[in-house]
Amino acid sequence: VKVDANNLTFAVRNIFKRKAAKADILKFNSASKTRVEVWNLNQEFIKSVNAFGKRIQGLRRLGVAISNAALFKFDWSTSPETSVESSLQCNHLSTALLTLYLLPVLGKTSRELKQPTRLTATSPEVALCTPFKE
């Protein structure tokens, strides 16, 4: 928002926090003309990744994508949809699937603008090292 992008689209796992997340970004950048959208994405569920991916494919342009989903459960659990261990599903398998949706749009944008686009996927372990004031 500070760099005056035309659009900023980001995803949240919890749809109830969607409005709060958008308001928080706009609160500190009230003069920005950037259009901020918040979409739902829960990487523990393939259906959610597919729905998000299809929306991404509908974008006219995508210059930067940052994937930073992280899920850590201290007790063994599986994704209700795939029966795969939850952390593996969210942190690795769904990130790979999401990347497959992102790459064609990033590539198309790069070719149209004749400049590089960016895709960054952070390691889920980074979440363990990041201090939060919450």
Secondary structure, 3 states (H helix, E strand, C coil): CCCCCCEEEEEECCHHHHHHHHHHHHHCCCCCCCEEEEEECCCCCHHHHHHHHHHHHCCCCCCEEEECCCCCCCCCCECCCCCCEHHHHHHHHHHHHHHHHHHHHHHHHHHHHCCCCEEEECCCCHHHHCCCCC
